[in-house]
Amino acid sequence: NGLQAVNLGSATDEGRGLALLPNDDVVVVGDNDADFVAVRLRAADGQPDLTFDGDGQAVVDLGGIDGLRAIALMPNGRILVVGDTGGNDL
């Protein structure tokens, strides 16, 4: 039906961006109540790609209340995210 719900780990998840990978998989990024979260979804069926950090999602805890703001794909295939933690821009 073209819809896919993505759980980032809290009741107040916020999606902040997405990127289309060269193989047509999608990386969705956002934050839960405290951390950055990235989820890679398979192009074939929209389900989490379990080869991505073992469970389909990577969580980054910078030690504060982290707010993710943007995503970019690097030429080497790495995913770059930027944001702030506890009101301090990174």
C-alpha positions, 0 to 999 in steps of 0.5 A: 500500500506504499506505507511503512511505519518505522519504530525508532524506540519511543512513543515520541519518535520523530523522523528527520530525514531519509536517503535513497541508497544506490541499491534503492534501499532507504535509510530513515533517520530521526530521534527517539526521546534521547538518541539519534536513530538510523533504520535501513529498509530493504527496497524489496519489501520495506522491512528493516535490513537486518544486516545493518547493525544486526537488527536494521537500526543503529542508535547513537547516544551522545550523552544528552537529549540528542536531536538529529537534524539532517542526513547525507550520504558520503561518496564512500557509502557511509552515512553522515548525520548531524544534530545537537545534544542538550541544546548544543549544536554539533 
